[in-house]
Amino acid sequence: MGELDGRRIVLGITGGIAAYKAIEVCRRLTDAGAYVSPVMTKGALRFVGKSTFDALGSEKTQVSLWDEEHAIPHTRLGQGADLIIVCPATARLISDYRNGRSGDLLTATLLATRAQVMICPAMHAEMWEQVSVIENVSALRDRGVQIVGPVEGKLAGGDSGLGRLAEPEDVVDSVLKLLGKSGKHQPGDLAGLTVLVTAGGTREPIGPVRYIGNRSSGKQGHALASEAALRGAKVVCITTETETAPDELGVEVIGVATAQEMHDSVMENASKVDWIFMSAAVADFRPKKVASQKIKKEEGIPEILLEPTVDILKALDKAKKRNQLIIGFAAETKNLVENASKKLESKNLDFIVANDVSAPGVGFGYDTNSVSIIDRNGASTEISLCDKREIARNIVDIVSKSWSMQGTDPKI
């Protein structure tokens, strides 16, 4: 496992001769386990090729607000990031960022994030010494932006002085100190908690070949497991999608297939945990009889009788321990809040997270989601369409606040 496993980093590359060094930064970050999303300015393309970052990054390099499938790429990148690095950062980029100007995908992403930002300046010494540049850098530093470099050394055109981009290993070392598992800024507000998360869609066998299932990818549940682990919790993730399950430090992954298997694993672990996120799409029905052999077309249309699956939320309510929080999920196609509120009450949940899976970009298979988070008092928080990692952050924030208010903060 790498020091940056589970971390999502946007690497911005601007148009300076030092842009070639960003190639090594990208490679080192991915080697450390980070998911790196390269974003280049048009100026950067004059110095290094887009295809290089396509090969080294974790996803296709983005250059324009208009060249990716997602309708709002700057919010997808900004909201989903744990860190945005601009390496190298030109005087123009620094000025634009300081003054809130959004002229391209990179500056728009910088303005659309709440994540930590790291700026790695690179320019001639005379430019670095300009009062306007000094003021811009000072203002960004005062806002909490991490400034790495520049350093003394050889510059373009045979010059020498203060303005050279920090070496790639020093840039990555700064990232490790900020985000790495041993870094001083490692989130830890959930330290001492044990969290259980279910994810994916169960598959109820019709026979040895076919099954009844649903379109759940497990992405939202996995994002929740990652978020809790990165914030210091010990996490048990019970999932039907083990190949894409999170592998961050502190996550125990348990693979299951059917509703009964998920029930058994959940109940085996429920008494050991503080929070339970039931985000899996568990089948409501299963075939009453499972064929021992493949059902052939020549045998005609089979009659498949269904029976209810085990109700995991009901079982959890009966076994619920004092101060434990149970968070249910509801995928709806109409009357979202009304139907979710009924489930919240009937299952005696502390929270329910509901989404309208018929809406564009929401729910099954997408990297984005839009949810309503409803508590047992009926208060609702609406989270508009954004990356599922950002959804996970919001859910965990709300649950954590409730946990602290009832006097069960693990740090108290």
C-alpha positions as CSV (number, residue, x, y, z in Angstrom):
1,M,0.0,0.0,0.0
2,G,1.2,3.5,-0.9
3,E,1.4,6.5,1.4
4,L,-1.2,8.2,-0.7
5,D,-3.6,5.3,-1.2
6,G,-7.2,6.6,-1.6
7,R,-6.1,10.2,-2.1
8,R,-7.4,12.1,-5.1
9,I,-5.1,14.8,-6.4
10,V,-5.6,17.3,-9.3
11,L,-2.3,18.1,-10.8
12,G,-2.4,21.5,-12.7
13,I,0.3,22.2,-15.3
14,T,0.8,25.7,-16.6
15,G,2.8,27.1,-19.5
16,G,6.4,27.4,-18.3
17,I,9.7,25.7,-19.3
18,A,9.6,23.8,-16.0
19,A,6.4,22.0,-17.1
20,Y,8.6,19.0,-18.0
21,K,9.3,18.4,-14.3
22,A,5.6,17.9,-13.7
23,I,5.9,14.6,-15.5
24,E,8.1,13.2,-12.7
25,V,5.8,14.7,-10.1
26,C,2.8,12.9,-11.7
27,R,4.7,9.6,-11.8
28,R,5.8,9.8,-8.2
29,L,2.3,10.7,-7.0
30,T,0.7,7.7,-8.8
31,D,3.5,5.4,-7.6
32,A,2.6,6.5,-4.0
33,G,-1.0,5.4,-4.6
34,A,-2.7,8.7,-5.4
35,Y,-5.4,9.0,-8.0
36,V,-4.1,11.8,-10.2
37,S,-6.2,13.9,-12.5
38,P,-4.0,16.0,-14.8
39,V,-5.3,19.4,-15.9
40,M,-3.2,21.4,-18.4
41,T,-3.5,24.9,-19.7
42,K,-3.2,25.7,-23.4
43,G,0.2,27.3,-22.6
44,A,1.4,24.1,-21.0
45,L,0.8,22.2,-24.2
46,R,3.5,24.2,-25.9
47,F,6.1,22.7,-23.6
48,V,4.9,19.1,-22.9
49,G,2.5,16.7,-24.5
50,K,-0.9,15.8,-23.3
51,S,-0.4,12.1,-24.1
52,T,2.5,11.9,-21.6
53,F,0.1,12.8,-18.7
54,D,-2.6,10.5,-20.2
55,A,-0.1,7.7,-19.8
56,L,1.1,8.6,-16.3
57,G,-2.0,10.0,-14.7
58,S,-5.0,8.1,-13.4
59,E,-7.5,9.5,-15.9
60,K,-7.5,11.3,-19.2
61,T,-5.8,14.7,-19.1
62,Q,-8.3,17.6,-19.3
63,V,-7.5,20.9,-21.0
64,S,-10.8,22.7,-21.6
65,L,-14.1,23.2,-19.9
66,W,-15.7,21.7,-23.0
67,D,-13.7,18.5,-23.7
68,E,-15.0,15.9,-21.2
69,E,-18.3,14.1,-20.9
70,H,-19.1,15.6,-17.5
71,A,-21.2,18.7,-17.9
72,I,-19.4,20.6,-15.2
73,P,-15.8,19.3,-15.1
74,H,-14.4,22.0,-12.8
75,T,-16.8,21.0,-10.0
76,R,-16.3,17.3,-10.6
77,L,-12.5,17.9,-10.2
78,G,-12.7,20.5,-7.5
79,Q,-15.2,18.8,-5.2
80,G,-13.7,15.4,-5.6
81,A,-10.1,16.4,-4.8
82,D,-8.2,16.0,-1.5
83,L,-5.5,18.3,-2.9
84,I,-4.9,20.5,-5.9
85,I,-1.3,21.1,-6.9
86,V,-0.2,23.6,-9.6
87,C,3.2,22.6,-10.8
88,P,4.7,24.7,-12.2
89,A,2.6,27.8,-11.3
90,T,3.3,30.9,-13.5
91,A,3.0,34.5,-12.4
92,R,-0.2,34.7,-14.4
93,L,-1.8,31.7,-12.7
94,I,-0.8,33.0,-9.3
95,S,-2.4,36.4,-10.1
96,D,-5.6,34.9,-11.5
97,Y,-6.0,32.6,-8.5
98,R,-5.4,35.4,-6.0
99,N,-7.9,37.7,-7.7
100,G,-10.6,35.0,-8.4
101,R,-10.4,35.1,-12.2
102,S,-11.7,32.0,-13.9
103,G,-10.4,31.9,-17.5
104,D,-9.8,28.2,-18.1
105,L,-10.5,24.8,-16.6
106,L,-7.6,25.0,-14.1
107,T,-8.5,28.3,-12.6
108,A,-12.2,27.3,-12.6
109,T,-11.3,24.1,-10.7
110,L,-9.2,26.1,-8.2
111,L,-12.2,28.3,-7.5
112,A,-14.6,25.3,-7.2
113,T,-12.8,23.4,-4.5
114,R,-12.6,23.4,-0.7
115,A,-9.6,21.1,-0.8
116,Q,-6.1,22.1,0.2
117,V,-4.2,23.9,-2.6
118,M,-0.5,23.7,-3.2
119,I,1.3,26.2,-5.5
120,C,4.8,25.5,-6.9
121,P,6.0,28.8,-8.5
122,A,8.5,28.9,-11.3
123,M,9.6,32.0,-13.2
124,H,12.6,34.2,-13.8
125,A,14.1,35.9,-10.7
126,E,13.1,39.3,-11.9
127,M,9.5,38.2,-12.1
128,W,9.6,36.5,-8.7
129,E,10.9,39.7,-7.2
130,Q,8.2,41.9,-8.6
131,V,6.1,43.6,-5.9
132,S,2.8,42.4,-7.4
133,V,4.0,38.8,-7.5
134,I,5.2,39.0,-3.9
135,E,1.9,40.4,-2.8
136,N,-0.1,37.8,-4.7
137,V,1.9,34.9,-3.1
138,S,1.7,36.5,0.3
139,A,-2.1,36.8,0.0
140,L,-2.4,33.2,-1.1
141,R,-0.2,32.0,1.8
142,D,-2.3,34.0,4.3
143,R,-5.4,32.2,2.9
144,G,-3.9,28.8,3.7
145,V,-2.4,27.9,0.3
146,Q,0.7,25.9,0.6
147,I,3.6,27.5,-1.3
148,V,6.5,25.1,-2.3
149,G,9.6,26.9,-3.7
150,P,10.9,28.4,-5.7
151,V,14.6,27.6,-5.2
152,E,17.9,29.1,-6.3
153,G,19.4,27.6,-9.5
154,K,19.8,27.7,-13.2
155,L,16.9,29.3,-15.1
156,A,15.9,29.3,-18.8
157,G,18.1,31.3,-21.1
158,G,21.3,30.7,-19.1
159,D,20.2,32.9,-16.2
160,S,20.6,31.9,-12.6
161,G,18.8,33.0,-9.4
162,L,15.7,32.5,-7.2
163,G,12.8,31.3,-9.3
164,R,13.7,27.7,-10.2
165,L,10.9,25.2,-9.7
166,A,11.4,23.0,-6.6
167,E,12.6,19.5,-7.5
168,P,10.0,16.9,-8.1
169,E,11.0,14.8,-5.1
170,D,10.7,17.9,-2.9
171,V,7.2,18.7,-4.3
172,V,6.1,15.1,-3.6
173,D,7.7,15.1,-0.1
174,S,5.5,18.2,0.6
175,V,2.5,16.3,-0.5
176,L,3.3,13.3,1.7
177,K,3.7,15.6,4.7
178,L,0.3,17.1,4.0
179,L,-1.7,14.1,3.0
180,G,0.4,11.0,3.7
181,K,-0.7,8.4,6.3
182,S,2.1,9.6,8.6
183,G,1.6,13.3,7.7
184,K,0.7,15.8,10.4
185,H,-2.4,16.8,8.5
186,Q,-3.8,13.3,8.4
187,P,-7.6,13.7,9.1
188,G,-8.5,12.1,12.4
189,D,-11.8,13.4,13.6
190,L,-13.2,9.8,13.5
191,A,-10.3,8.2,15.4
192,G,-11.6,5.7,17.9
193,L,-14.8,4.9,15.9
194,T,-15.6,1.7,14.2
195,V,-17.9,2.0,11.2
196,L,-19.7,-0.6,9.1
197,V,-20.6,0.2,5.5
198,T,-22.5,-2.1,3.1
199,A,-22.2,-1.5,-0.7
200,G,-23.2,-2.9,-4.0
201,G,-26.3,-4.8,-5.2
202,T,-27.1,-8.3,-4.0
203,R,-27.6,-11.1,-6.5
204,E,-30.3,-13.7,-5.8
205,P,-29.6,-16.9,-7.9
206,I,-32.2,-18.3,-10.2
207,G,-29.9,-21.2,-11.0
208,P,-26.2,-21.7,-11.5
209,V,-26.1,-19.2,-14.3
210,R,-28.7,-16.5,-13.9
211,Y,-29.7,-14.3,-11.0
212,I,-32.0,-11.4,-10.0
213,G,-30.0,-8.3,-9.3
214,N,-29.9,-4.5,-9.7
215,R,-27.7,-1.9,-11.2
216,S,-25.9,-0.7,-8.0
217,S,-22.1,-0.3,-8.6
218,G,-21.2,0.1,-5.0
219,K,-19.5,3.4,-5.7
220,Q,-21.3,5.5,-3.1
221,G,-20.8,2.9,-0.3
222,H,-17.1,2.5,-1.2
223,A,-16.8,6.3,-1.1
224,L,-18.3,6.3,2.4
225,A,-15.9,3.6,3.5
226,S,-12.9,5.5,2.1
227,E,-14.0,8.8,3.7
228,A,-14.5,7.2,7.2
229,A,-11.1,5.4,6.9
230,L,-9.2,8.5,5.8
231,R,-10.7,10.4,8.8
232,G,-9.3,7.8,11.2
233,A,-12.1,5.3,11.7
234,K,-11.7,1.6,11.6
235,V,-14.0,0.4,8.8
236,V,-15.7,-2.8,7.9
237,C,-16.9,-2.7,4.3
238,I,-19.4,-5.5,3.4
239,T,-19.7,-5.4,-0.4
240,T,-20.8,-7.3,-3.5
241,E,-18.2,-5.4,-5.5
242,T,-14.9,-6.6,-4.0
243,E,-12.8,-5.8,-7.1
244,T,-13.5,-2.0,-6.7
245,A,-13.6,-2.0,-2.9
246,P,-11.5,0.6,-1.0
247,D,-8.1,-0.6,0.3
248,E,-7.2,2.3,2.5
249,L,-5.5,1.6,5.8
250,G,-8.2,0.5,8.3
251,V,-10.7,-0.9,5.8
252,E,-11.6,-4.6,6.2
253,V,-13.4,-5.8,3.1
254,I,-15.8,-8.7,3.3
255,G,-17.3,-10.0,0.1
256,V,-20.8,-11.3,-0.2
257,A,-23.3,-12.0,-3.0
258,T,-26.9,-12.6,-1.7
259,A,-29.1,-10.7,0.8
260,Q,-28.8,-13.6,3.2
261,E,-25.0,-13.5,3.1
262,M,-25.1,-9.7,3.6
263,H,-27.4,-10.2,6.6
264,D,-25.2,-12.7,8.2
265,S,-22.1,-10.6,7.8
266,V,-23.8,-7.5,9.0
267,M,-25.2,-9.1,12.1
268,E,-21.9,-10.8,12.9
269,N,-20.2,-7.4,13.0
270,A,-23.0,-5.1,14.1
271,S,-22.4,-5.3,17.9
272,K,-18.7,-4.2,17.3
273,V,-19.4,-0.9,15.5
274,D,-20.6,2.6,16.3
275,W,-22.1,3.6,13.0
276,I,-23.8,1.5,10.3
277,F,-24.2,2.8,6.8
278,M,-26.6,0.5,4.9
279,S,-25.9,1.9,1.5
280,A,-26.1,-1.5,-0.3
281,A,-29.0,-2.1,-2.7
282,V,-30.4,-5.3,-1.1
283,A,-32.9,-7.3,-3.1
284,D,-36.4,-7.3,-1.6
285,F,-37.3,-10.7,-3.2
286,R,-35.5,-13.9,-4.2
287,P,-36.5,-17.0,-6.1
288,K,-38.3,-19.5,-3.8
289,K,-36.6,-22.4,-5.5
290,V,-33.1,-22.3,-7.1
291,A,-32.6,-24.5,-10.1
292,S,-29.8,-27.0,-9.8
293,Q,-29.0,-26.9,-13.5
294,K,-29.1,-24.1,-16.2
295,I,-32.6,-23.4,-17.3
296,K,-32.7,-24.1,-21.1
297,K,-34.8,-22.0,-23.5
298,E,-36.1,-25.2,-25.1
299,E,-37.8,-26.0,-21.8
300,G,-40.2,-23.1,-22.3
301,I,-40.8,-20.0,-20.2
302,P,-40.1,-20.9,-16.5
303,E,-42.4,-20.0,-13.7
304,I,-40.3,-18.3,-11.0
305,L,-42.0,-17.9,-7.7
306,L,-40.5,-15.2,-5.4
307,E,-40.3,-14.9,-1.6
308,P,-39.2,-12.0,0.5
309,T,-35.5,-11.7,1.5
310,V,-34.4,-11.2,5.1
311,D,-35.0,-7.6,6.3
312,I,-31.6,-6.5,7.5
313,L,-32.7,-3.1,8.8
314,K,-35.4,-4.7,10.9
315,A,-32.9,-7.1,12.3
316,L,-30.5,-4.3,13.1
317,D,-33.2,-2.3,14.9
318,K,-33.9,-5.3,17.2
319,A,-30.2,-5.8,17.9
320,K,-29.3,-2.1,18.1
321,K,-27.0,-1.2,21.0
322,R,-27.1,2.0,23.0
323,N,-25.8,5.1,21.2
324,Q,-25.3,3.2,17.9
325,L,-26.3,5.2,14.8
326,I,-27.9,3.4,11.9
327,I,-28.1,5.2,8.5
328,G,-30.4,3.8,5.8
329,F,-30.5,4.5,2.1
330,A,-33.4,4.8,-0.3
331,A,-33.2,4.8,-4.1
332,E,-36.5,6.2,-5.3
333,T,-38.0,7.3,-8.6
334,K,-40.9,9.4,-7.3
335,N,-42.1,11.1,-4.1
336,L,-38.5,11.1,-2.9
337,V,-38.8,12.7,0.6
338,E,-42.2,11.2,1.3
339,N,-41.1,7.6,0.6
340,A,-37.8,8.0,2.3
341,S,-39.4,9.5,5.4
342,K,-41.7,6.5,5.6
343,K,-38.8,4.2,5.5
344,L,-36.9,6.2,8.1
345,E,-39.9,5.9,10.5
346,S,-40.8,2.3,9.8
347,K,-37.2,1.0,10.2
348,N,-36.5,3.3,13.2
349,L,-33.4,4.8,11.6
350,D,-31.3,7.7,12.8
351,F,-30.8,9.0,9.3
352,I,-31.8,8.1,5.8
353,V,-30.0,9.2,2.6
354,A,-32.4,9.3,-0.4
355,N,-31.7,9.8,-4.1
356,D,-33.9,9.9,-7.2
357,V,-32.2,7.4,-9.5
358,S,-34.4,8.5,-12.4
359,A,-32.6,11.9,-12.5
360,P,-29.7,12.5,-14.9
361,G,-26.3,11.7,-13.4
362,V,-27.7,10.3,-10.2
363,G,-27.3,7.0,-8.6
364,F,-26.4,3.6,-10.1
365,G,-23.2,3.5,-12.1
366,Y,-22.5,7.2,-12.1
367,D,-19.5,8.9,-10.4
368,T,-21.9,11.6,-9.3
369,N,-24.9,11.7,-7.0
370,S,-27.5,14.1,-5.5
371,V,-29.1,13.2,-2.2
372,S,-31.5,14.3,0.6
373,I,-30.2,13.5,4.1
374,I,-33.1,13.3,6.5
375,D,-32.7,12.8,10.3
376,R,-35.2,11.2,12.7
377,N,-36.7,14.7,13.5
378,G,-37.6,15.3,9.9
379,A,-34.8,17.8,9.2
380,S,-33.6,17.5,5.6
381,T,-30.3,18.5,4.0
382,E,-30.2,18.7,0.2
383,I,-26.9,18.0,-1.5
384,S,-27.0,18.9,-5.2
385,L,-25.2,16.9,-8.0
386,C,-21.5,16.4,-7.3
387,D,-18.9,13.7,-7.0
388,K,-19.8,10.7,-4.8
389,R,-16.7,11.4,-2.7
390,E,-18.1,14.9,-1.9
391,I,-21.5,13.3,-1.1
392,A,-19.7,10.9,1.3
393,R,-17.9,13.8,3.0
394,N,-21.2,15.6,3.5
395,I,-22.9,12.5,4.9
396,V,-20.1,11.8,7.3
397,D,-20.0,15.4,8.4
398,I,-23.7,15.4,9.3
399,V,-23.6,12.1,11.1
400,S,-20.4,13.1,13.0
401,K,-22.1,16.4,14.1
402,S,-25.1,14.4,15.5
403,W,-22.8,11.9,17.2
404,S,-20.9,14.8,18.9
405,M,-24.1,16.5,20.0
406,Q,-25.4,13.4,21.8
407,G,-22.2,13.3,23.8
408,T,-20.6,10.3,22.1
409,D,-17.6,11.9,20.4
410,P,-14.8,9.3,20.7
411,K,-12.4,12.1,21.6
412,I,-14.4,13.2,24.7
